[in-house]
Amino acid sequence: MTPLIAVAASALGGADTASWPLSIQTSGEDVAWTSPTSVRPDGGEYDLQVSITGVSVDVTYFGIEFGPIDVSDQLPDSSFGGIFEGPCPLDGGTTSFLEPPPPEPVTIAFDISLGLDENGQGNMLMENIVLGTASTDIPIFGEVTVQLETVYVDLVVDVIVIGTPCSTDINGDDQTDVNDILQLLAAYGQEDPDSDVDGDGFVGVNDVLAMIAGWGPCS
């Protein structure tokens, strides 16, 4: 069984946005990561984007180790992600990287799976890691073929929470009922984000109409 490297510990939160930088180091072992904070888990949608900001490698040539060598400029655009339906938990899918494309011999390949758990914490699994050979310039030796031994990957995971699946349920009991309308009426005419159903910054008649339209259990 391949060893698993844990990159970060967890802690709970609940923001509308998050930006999680992380650094991964592996010599072929799978890498598991959990975000240090969380986003709000009741979102209607989640804009989940990952940007790979840097890649470096350690290599060997005839048993001599060199590195880390920055190879970021040798890789294509490695950003990925998308908009996924909420609420949490959600599966952000798996993205595969293979460089260079076939039929050339593999230099580096890996799969990254991304998601959010039921508490809104980000999680990532980097697996199926292949470290192959590459041509590079080494002082004294010149242009040679080397074996990759360790890869260092810097990433940033950005999340934006969009709406809620039941925005009219302002007291959080999974249904829109008299308790919600009473809370809304108590805040009527005020700037109360907890009772502002339509998100315009003000509790007014539009919020009342939206609540009536959403009356009943959350779907």
C-alpha positions as CSV (number, residue, x, y, z in Angstrom):
1,M,0.0,0.0,0.0
2,T,1.4,3.4,-1.0
3,P,2.2,5.7,2.0
4,L,-0.1,8.6,2.5
5,I,1.2,12.1,3.3
6,A,-1.1,14.4,5.3
7,V,-0.4,18.0,4.4
8,A,-2.6,20.0,6.8
9,A,-4.8,19.6,9.9
10,S,-8.5,20.6,10.0
11,A,-10.4,23.4,11.8
12,L,-14.0,24.5,11.4
13,G,-15.3,27.8,10.2
14,G,-17.9,29.0,7.7
15,A,-17.0,31.9,5.4
16,D,-18.5,32.8,2.1
17,T,-15.1,32.7,0.4
18,A,-11.7,31.1,1.1
19,S,-8.2,31.0,-0.4
20,W,-6.1,28.1,0.7
21,P,-2.4,28.1,-0.3
22,L,-0.6,24.8,0.1
23,S,2.7,23.1,-0.7
24,I,3.0,19.5,-1.7
25,Q,6.2,17.4,-1.6
26,T,6.2,13.8,-2.7
27,S,8.6,11.2,-4.1
28,G,5.7,9.1,-5.4
29,E,3.6,8.8,-2.2
30,D,-0.1,9.7,-2.4
31,V,-0.7,13.1,-0.7
32,A,-3.9,13.9,1.3
33,W,-4.8,17.5,2.2
34,T,-7.5,19.1,4.4
35,S,-8.1,22.8,4.5
36,P,-7.3,24.7,7.8
37,T,-10.6,26.5,7.6
38,S,-14.0,26.0,6.1
39,V,-16.6,27.7,4.0
40,R,-20.4,27.8,4.5
41,P,-21.7,24.3,3.8
42,D,-25.2,25.4,2.8
43,G,-24.4,27.0,-0.5
44,G,-26.5,26.6,-3.6
45,E,-23.4,26.5,-5.8
46,Y,-19.6,26.5,-5.2
47,D,-17.1,28.1,-7.5
48,L,-14.0,25.9,-6.8
49,Q,-10.8,26.8,-8.6
50,V,-7.2,25.5,-8.2
51,S,-4.1,27.3,-9.5
52,I,-0.8,25.5,-9.6
53,T,1.7,28.4,-9.0
54,G,5.0,26.6,-9.0
55,V,6.6,23.2,-9.6
56,S,10.2,22.2,-8.8
57,V,11.9,18.8,-8.9
58,D,14.9,17.0,-7.4
59,V,16.7,14.8,-10.0
60,T,19.5,12.4,-10.2
61,Y,22.1,11.8,-12.9
62,F,24.4,8.8,-12.5
63,G,23.6,8.7,-8.8
64,I,24.3,12.4,-8.2
65,E,21.3,14.4,-6.9
66,F,20.6,17.9,-8.2
67,G,17.8,20.3,-7.1
68,P,15.4,21.5,-6.5
69,I,15.1,22.7,-10.1
70,D,12.2,25.1,-11.0
71,V,10.3,23.6,-14.0
72,S,7.2,25.8,-13.8
73,D,7.9,27.4,-17.1
74,Q,8.1,24.0,-18.8
75,L,4.5,23.1,-17.9
76,P,1.3,24.1,-19.6
77,D,-1.4,26.1,-17.8
78,S,-2.3,23.9,-14.9
79,S,-5.3,25.8,-13.5
80,F,-8.5,23.8,-13.1
81,G,-11.9,23.7,-11.4
82,G,-15.5,24.8,-12.0
83,I,-18.9,25.6,-10.5
84,F,-20.5,22.7,-8.6
85,E,-24.0,22.3,-7.2
86,G,-24.3,22.5,-3.4
87,P,-24.9,22.0,-0.6
88,C,-21.9,20.2,0.9
89,P,-20.6,17.6,0.7
90,L,-19.6,17.9,-2.9
91,D,-17.3,16.1,-5.3
92,G,-15.2,18.5,-7.5
93,G,-14.1,15.6,-9.7
94,T,-10.6,14.4,-10.6
95,T,-8.2,16.2,-12.9
96,S,-5.3,14.3,-14.5
97,F,-1.9,15.7,-15.5
98,L,0.5,14.1,-17.9
99,E,3.6,15.8,-19.3
100,P,4.6,15.5,-22.0
101,P,1.6,14.1,-23.9
102,P,1.9,10.6,-25.5
103,P,3.7,9.0,-27.2
104,E,6.7,10.8,-25.5
105,P,8.1,9.1,-22.4
106,V,6.4,10.3,-19.2
107,T,8.2,13.0,-17.2
108,I,5.6,13.6,-14.6
109,A,2.0,12.4,-14.2
110,F,-0.6,12.6,-11.3
111,D,-4.3,12.8,-10.6
112,I,-5.8,15.4,-8.2
113,S,-9.3,14.8,-6.7
114,L,-10.9,17.8,-5.1
115,G,-14.0,18.3,-2.9
116,L,-15.7,19.8,0.1
117,D,-16.8,17.8,3.1
118,E,-20.1,18.1,5.0
119,N,-18.6,20.9,7.1
120,G,-17.4,23.0,4.1
121,Q,-13.7,22.0,4.5
122,G,-11.7,21.6,1.4
123,N,-10.0,18.2,0.8
124,M,-7.7,17.0,-1.9
125,L,-6.0,13.7,-2.9
126,M,-3.0,13.6,-5.2
127,E,-2.4,10.1,-6.3
128,N,-1.2,7.9,-9.2
129,I,2.0,9.9,-9.2
130,V,4.6,8.9,-11.8
131,L,8.1,10.4,-11.8
132,G,9.9,9.7,-15.0
133,T,12.8,11.1,-16.9
134,A,13.4,14.6,-18.4
135,S,16.1,16.4,-20.4
136,T,17.7,19.3,-18.5
137,D,20.8,21.4,-18.5
138,I,23.2,20.7,-15.6
139,P,26.3,22.7,-15.0
140,I,29.5,20.9,-16.2
141,F,27.4,18.0,-17.8
142,G,25.3,20.2,-20.1
143,E,22.1,18.8,-21.6
144,V,21.4,15.4,-20.1
145,T,18.6,13.0,-19.3
146,V,17.8,12.8,-15.6
147,Q,15.5,10.8,-13.3
148,L,13.0,12.7,-11.3
149,E,13.2,11.8,-7.6
150,T,11.0,14.3,-5.8
151,V,8.4,16.9,-6.9
152,Y,7.4,20.0,-5.1
153,V,4.0,21.6,-6.1
154,D,2.7,24.9,-4.9
155,L,-1.1,25.5,-5.3
156,V,-3.8,27.9,-4.3
157,V,-7.4,26.6,-3.8
158,D,-10.0,29.4,-4.1
159,V,-13.7,28.9,-3.2
160,I,-16.7,31.2,-3.5
161,V,-20.0,30.2,-2.0
162,I,-23.0,31.2,-4.2
163,G,-26.4,31.5,-2.6
164,T,-28.1,28.8,-0.6
165,P,-30.4,26.0,-1.6
166,C,-33.1,27.4,0.6
167,S,-32.4,31.1,1.1
168,T,-35.9,31.8,2.7
169,D,-35.1,29.4,5.6
170,I,-33.4,32.2,7.6
171,N,-33.5,30.3,11.0
172,G,-31.9,27.2,9.5
173,D,-34.5,24.5,10.4
174,D,-34.8,23.2,6.8
175,Q,-38.2,24.8,6.2
176,T,-39.7,28.2,5.5
177,D,-42.6,28.7,7.9
178,V,-44.1,31.1,10.5
179,N,-40.9,31.3,12.5
180,D,-39.0,32.6,9.5
181,I,-41.6,35.2,8.7
182,L,-41.7,36.4,12.3
183,Q,-37.9,36.8,12.3
184,L,-38.1,38.7,9.0
185,L,-40.9,41.0,10.2
186,A,-38.8,41.8,13.3
187,A,-36.0,43.0,11.1
188,Y,-38.3,44.8,8.5
189,G,-36.9,48.1,7.3
190,Q,-33.4,47.3,8.6
191,E,-30.0,46.3,7.2
192,D,-30.0,42.8,8.7
193,P,-28.0,40.3,6.7
194,D,-29.5,37.4,8.7
195,S,-33.0,38.3,7.4
196,D,-32.2,39.7,4.0
197,V,-33.5,37.0,1.8
198,D,-32.8,38.6,-1.6
199,G,-29.3,39.8,-0.7
200,D,-29.9,43.5,-1.5
201,G,-28.7,44.7,1.9
202,F,-32.2,45.7,3.1
203,V,-35.1,43.8,4.6
204,G,-38.2,44.9,2.7
205,V,-41.3,43.8,0.7
206,N,-39.2,41.8,-1.8
207,D,-38.0,39.6,1.0
208,V,-41.5,39.0,2.3
209,L,-42.7,38.1,-1.3
210,A,-39.7,35.7,-1.7
211,M,-40.4,34.0,1.6
212,I,-44.0,33.5,0.7
213,A,-43.0,32.0,-2.6
214,G,-40.6,29.7,-0.8
215,W,-43.0,28.6,1.8
216,G,-42.7,25.0,3.0
217,P,-39.9,22.4,3.5
218,C,-36.6,23.0,1.8
219,S,-36.2,20.7,-1.1
